[in-house]
């Protein structure tokens, strides 16, 4: 490869690596701590934050408008101006020279339109920060602090409780694990905790990772608690009245926790709950509110099975579930007394679905329809939480405080810095001017290593830091082999250019052999190891590849530069060889 080609390749690698590393730099150095805390929260928590901020800003604007405050709010609410100007122009109304609170609010048809735009602005800002965090290098619990939990799902006990309804044990165990993981995800997200890592380990274990400060007792009560599912009748008249009230009073209906501020707007025997569906990310998304009876119509414990099917004539998806004998009697009376009324399926204080009762159902075999295939699968999953009871057992729990994580980071940075400084000092003292090449190669090697970690969205842990420190030694080893080969050529009285070319050529396979064997070992560690071992293997494998690149390309180009551009005739590589 020509010198020009090597230069272009190196510059291209540096540019690409910078693009990969930029999200990490932006997240850890240019994002305020308070914004990081918001972005790390659950999506439900982000929604609440955006809404609360929108309510606060709208109230401030309304207070200023009522006081006829003539302050220009254009700078503070600039994100509203473009839409306001567009609206006024479409209505052929004059655009104010000074945007006061009153003129800004007057540009919109209703308060809810203003609040929607303000809420969107806050939401988009936090989600954009969250997108940056998703692309940044993640810190493991041993560096960031938090809690890791291993839970065993007792599938044998679940199978025993449903032994009369199991057709395929393998399918049952798979569905039971999926249901247990979905239930855990829903419970943790409900309490507004940091977005968790939940993954299955083996056949019957679930690993949960919660970064940040964690209250172990509170989280254990969330995870190990049993969710309740029940059927409630919908009060349609109260729902219509409530929605009409909510449309005209969007800022004063609920508090920050979505508790109704004025209980008199609904009947005393009812309550307001959010109606939720699964969004494209599999998260619960609130789509509206329903007023339901407080009295439970039917408890979910009476459900024995739930399946989806399609209507033989229309092909429309439907959900079928079977009740036990006691539940059948309760449901027969409930449906007979509420024909043409709506019934809601409530789980963990969330309305998962609702349907109209078309006729009395005396058999205990229930069929509901009127939704898409995806919605049918979601309803089936919700109903299964009532009867597919998978006992959960806490096997292991590890809590790492944030201060311990900070101390681990300091120690890791100190170890990398001291190791790099010691190696580079030796290289400069022993190999003189050539040691500068090794210094640049080492710095670039770490730069590439961090960039690839960021690009692959890998997690940085203490074992990963150990792999980096080992990479420093591996990278220097390649430079040592090259430098010694060049010294051998200089001892044969060859000139600078010839010695460098021969040194790199003779060192090539020695470097490749040692690094290939190390890379193979790292690959096997990454495939056969778990957790910390994989972190060590990943950083070692990436470091091996980057060290070969910096030794054979970067160091070689620096030697060629001083030969062709600086016109040096000798090589500063030894105290004994001139």
N, C-alpha and C positions, 0 to 999 in steps of 0.2 A: 504494500500500500504506500502511495506517495505521501510526502510530508504534507502537502496541501489537503489531501483526503483525510489524513489523520487529524489535522487541525479542524476541518469542517465537522468531522465525526465527534470530536471532543466538545466543540462548541454546541453542537446539536444535543449531546447528552446533558451538558450543563443546563441548557435552556429547558429541556424536557424535565429534568430533575427539579429545577426551580419551580416549574409549573406544578409538579406533584407536591412539592414541599410547601408551597405558598399557603394552602389552607391551614396547615399546622402552625405556620408562623403567624398567620392572621388570627387564628383561634387563641393561641397561648400568649401572644404579645400585643395584639391590637384590639382584642375584645374585652370590654370591661367585665369585672367579676360578676356584677349584678345581671348583665346580659347572659353570661355563661350559665348562671344558676337558672334563669328562665328557660334557656334553650335546652338544658339537660332535664327539665321537668317533663312530665307526661304531656301528651297532646291535649288531654282534657284540662290540665292545669294551664296550658298556653291559651286555650279557649277562654277560660275564666279570667285570666289576666287581661286578655285583649278586650273582653266585654267590660270588665270593671274599669279599665282605663278609658274606654269609650264613654261609659256612663259618667265618669268624673269630668271628662272634657266637655261633654254635651251640657252637663249642669253648669259648668263654668261659663260656656257661651250663652246659655239661657239667662243666667244671672246678669251677665254683662249687657245682654239685649234689653232686659227689663229695666236696668238702671240707665239705659240709653248711653252707655259708655262709648265714646267716640275714638277709642284706641284702635289703631290699625292692627288687625290680627292676621294680616297676610303672611308675615314671616313665621308666626307660630303654627298656623294652620294652612301652610302653603299647599299641602297635599289635597286640600279641599278646593282650592281656587280654580284649578284647571277644569274640574267637573262643574263647578258653579258657573264659570264663564261660559262653558259650553251649553249649559242649561239655559242661561239667560239669552244667549244668542239664538238658540233654537226657538225660544218664545218671543224673539224680537223685542227684548227689553233692554234698556241701557245698562251698561256695565259700570259699576261704581268706580270712582277714582280712588277712593279710600274704602277698604273693606273693613267695616265695623262688624261686631258680632251680630247686630240686627240685620244688616244687609247680607251677611253670609248665610244666616239661617233662612232669610226670606227667599233665597235662590233655590231652596229645596221644597218639594211638596209637603213633606212631613218630617217630624223629628226622627222617626225610624230610619229614613233615608240617610240623614246625617250620621246617625249612630252606626249604621252599617258601613259607611265609608271610613269612619274613624276606626272602627273595630278592624276592618280589613287592613288598614295601614299598620296598626300594631301587630296584627297577626302575621302579615307578610314580612315585617321586619324580623320578628323572632324566628319565623320558619326559615328565613334566609340565613340567619345565624346558625340555626340548627343544621342546615344543609352544609355549611362550612365545617361544623363539628363532625358531621358524618364522614367527611373526607380527610379529616385530620388524624394524626397518629393518636390512638387511644392509649391511655394509661391504665394498666392493670390495677386490681385492687391493692396489690402490695405497694403500689406507688401513689395511688389516688386516695386510698382508704375506702371503706365500705364493708359490705357483708356478702359472703358467699354461703349458699345453703345447698345441701344435697338432700332430696326428699325421695323416699321409696314409696311407690304406688303399689298397694297390696292388691294386685290383679287377681290373685287366687280367691281372696275374700269377696271381691266384686263378682267374680264368676260364680261363686257358690250362692250368692244372693239372687242370681238370675239364671240358675242352671236349667230351669224349665223353658227359658226363652232363647237359649243360645243354639244357633244352627251351625255356626263355624267358629270354633274357639280362637283361631288365629285372627280372624276379622274382629271378633269381640275384643281381644286384647289390644289390637291396634286402635280401635275406636275408643276404648276406655282410656288409653294413654293420651290420645289427642284431646279428649274431653277434659281430662285432668289438667293438661297444660293450658287449654283455653280458659278454664275456670280460674286457674292461678293468675293468668295474665289479666283477666278481667278484674279480679279482686285487687291486685297490686295497683293497676292503673286507676281504679276507682278512688283510692286514697291519695291520689296526686303525688305519688312518690316519683323519684327519678326513673326515667325509662329503663326498665329492667332487661337483663339478658336471661332468657329462659330457653333452655334446650334439653333435649332428651339425651340421656346417657344409658347406653345399653337397652335392655328390654323394659325395665320397670323403674328406672330412676330419672329424676328431673333435677337439673342443675340450675340454680337461680343466682344471679349476680346483681347486686344492687350497689352501684357506686355512690360515693358521698357519705355523709353522716347518716347513720342508721340507728333507730331505736329497735333493738333486737326483740324485746318483749312485744312491742306494738306490731311489728312486722310478722312475728310468729302467730299472733292472734289473727291477723289478716289471712295468712297463708293457710293455717290449719283449721280456720273456721269453716263451717258448712253454709253455703248459700241457700236461700229459701226461694222456692218458686211457687206461685199461686195464681189463681184466676180471680179477677175482680170484674164486676160489671161497670161499664162506662156510663156516666151520666151525660148523655148527649146534650141536653138543654144547658146544663151547667158548663159544659165544655165550650159551647157556642158563645155563651155569655162571657166566660173567662177570656177566650181568644179575642173577642171584641174589645174587652177592657185592656188586654195586653197590647193590642195594636195601637191604642191611643195613649197608653202609659208604659212604654217600654223601659223607661229608666227607673220607675218607682214601684214595680210589681214585686221584684225579688230582691233579697240581699245578696251579698257576694257568694253565699253558699246555696243559693237558689231556694231559700225558704220564703214562703209567701209572707209579705209584709202585712197585708190587710186580709185577715181570714174571713172577713164578712162578705167578700165578693164571691164566695162559693158556699154551698150548703154545709152545715156543720158535720154531716155524716160522710163527707167526701174529702178527698185530698188531690193535689195536683202533682203529677209525675211527668217526667220527660219521656217522649216516645223516641226510641233509638233504633237505628239500623246499622249494619256493618258497612263501613266505607271501603274504598278500594285497597286500603292498607290493612283491612281486617280489624279496625278499631271501631268501638261504639261511637256513632255520630248522632247527636240529638237533632231530630227533624221537626219537633213540635212538642206540644203539651196536651195532655188529656186529663179530664177530671174524672176520677174513679171513686167508687164506693170504698170506704175504709174496711167494711166487712168483707172477709175472704169468702168468695163463692165456692171455691174448691181448692184444697191444698194439693200441691204437686206430688206429695208422697203417694197419692192414689194412682199415679201413672205407672203402668207396667211396661210399656214399650212404645216406641215412636218410629215411624218409617215414612219415606216420601214415595209417591207414585204419580202417575198421570191418568187423567180421565180418559176412559176408553173411547169416548166420542169426540170431545173437544180437544183432547191432548194437553189440557191445561194442568200444570203441576198442582199437587195437593199434598197435605200432610195428614197421615192417619195415626192416631194413638189409641191405646187400649187402657181402660180403667179397671181397677179391681172391683169386687162386688159392692163394697161400701161406697166407693167413689161413683160407681154407676148409678146408685140410688140418689146420691147427692146431686149428681150432674143432671139426672132425669128431671128432678124437681126444679133445678136452677134453669134449665133450658125451657121447660114447659111454662114457667112463670115470666120468661123474658124473651119471648119470640119477637123477632125483628129489632131487638136491641143488640148493642155491641158488647163484647166481652174481651178483656185485656189479659194478656199473659205477662205477669210481672215477676222479674228476677232481680234480686239485689237492688230494690227500689228503682228499677228501670223498666219501662214498658217495652218489651221486646217485639210485641205484635198485638194486633187486635182484629177481631172478625165479627161479622154479624151472625146472630143465631137465626137461621132460616126456619127451623122447626125443632120440636122437642126431640131429644135423643135419649131414648130409654134403654138402649142396649149396652152402653158403655164402650161402644166402638165409634170413635169420633172422627169426623173427616172435615177438615177446613181447607178452603181454597180461596182464590182471588189474588194471587201474587205470583211473582216471577220464580224461576227455578232456583236462583241464588237465594232469594228470600225464603223459599221452602226449605232449603238446606239449613239456613240459619235458624228457622223456627224449630226444625227437628233437633238441631244441636241444643237449643235452649230447653226443649222439653226433656231431652235425655239427661239434663243435669238433675232432674227430679228423681229419676229412678236408677240411672247409671252411677251409683254411689261408689266411688273408688276411695277407700280409706288411705290417708296419707300419713306417713311416718317420717319424722325428722331424724335423719341419720347423722348428719354432720353440719356444723355451723361454725363459721370463722368470721370474726369481726376484727377489722383493722381500722384503727383510728386515723383521722386525717393527719394528725401530728406525726404518727409513725410513718405514714406515706410520704410526708414532706421530708422527714429525716432520711428515708430510703432514697429519695430523689437526690438529696444533697450528697449522700454517700456514694451513690452511683455516678453522679457527675464528677465528684472528686476522684473516684477510682479511674474513670475514663481519662480525666485530665492528667492525673499523675502518671498513669501508664503511658499516655501519648507523649507527655513531656519527657519522661525518662528514656523512652525509645528514641525520640528525636534528638535528645541531647547526646546519646551514645552515637547515633548516626553522624551527627555533625562533628563530634570529636574524633571519631574513628575514620570516617570517609570524607571529612573536610567539605569541600564545595559540593561534591556529589550528594552529601547529606541533605542539601537544600531540595534536591529533586525528591528525595524520600519524604521530606516534610510536606511539600506541596501534594504529593501523591497520597499521603496519609489523610490530610485534611479533606481532599476531594473524595477520598474513599468513604469517610464518615458522612460527607454530604450526600453521596449517592445512596449510601445505606439508609439514612433517614428518609430520603426521598422515596425509595422503593417501599419502605415500611408504610409511608403515608399513602402511596398509590394503591397498595394492596389492602389498605384499611386494616392493617394488623395491629395487635395490641402490644404495647411496650411494657414488659415486666422486668423484674430483677434478673431472671435467667436470660432475658433478651440482652440486657446490659452486659451480662457475663459473656454472651456470644460476641458482642461488639468488642469487648476487651481482648478476647481471643483473636478476633479479626485483625486487630492492630498488629499483633504478633505475626499472624499469617501474612499480612501485607508487607511488613518489614522483611520477612523471610524472602519474599520474592525479590525485593530490592537488593538484599544481601547477596543472593545468588548471582544476580546480574552484575553487581559491582565487582564481585570476586572474579567473574569471568573476564570482565574488562581489564582488571589488574593483571590477569594471566596474559592477556594479549599485549598489554603494555610492556610486560617483562620480556616479550619476544621482540621488542624494539619496533613495534608497529606504530603508525601514526595515530592521531586522535580519532579521525573518522573511521579508519579501518578497525581500530580496537573496539569502538562502540558498536559497529555493525556486527563484528564477529562475536562480541560479548553477548549481545542480545540473541543472536542466532543460536549460539551454543547453550544459552540458559533457557531457551524456550521450552524444550521438552522436560527439563528438570522441574521447571515451575509448573507446567501443566500436569505432570504426573502427581506431584504432591497435592495440588489443589483439587484435582479430579477425585482422588481418593478421599480427601476431606469432604468434598461435596457429596459423594456417595454415602458417606457415613451420616451426613446431615439429612439427606433424603430419607434414609431408613429411620432416623430418629423422629422425623416429622410424621412419618406414616405409622410407626409402631408406638411412639410415645404419646402422652396426653398432657394437657395443661402446660405447666412450666417447661417441660422437656421440649414440647413443640415450639414454644417461644424461643428457647435457646437454639433449636435446630434451624428455625426460619432465619434468625439474624445471622447465624453462622453461614448458612447457604448463600444468602444475599451478599454477605461480606466477602466470601470466597470469590464470587463472580466479579464484584466491584474491585477487589484488590488485584486480580489478574488484569483487568482493564487498565487500572491506573498504573500498574507496573510496566506493562508492555506498550501502552499507548502514550500515556501522559509523560512518564519519565523519559521515554524514548524521544518524544517531541521536544522536551526541554534540552536534552543533550544535542539534538540536531539544531535547535535554535541557537545555542551558544557556539556551535561549530560554524553554521552558515551565515548567521546574522552578526554575532559578536566577533566572529573570525578568530576564535581561540584556537591555539595550536596544541596546547597541553590539556591534560585532564587532572583536575584537583580531586583526587580520589584516594590518596594514601600519603602518609608522612614519609614513606621510604621511596616512593616512585614519583619522579618529577616529570 
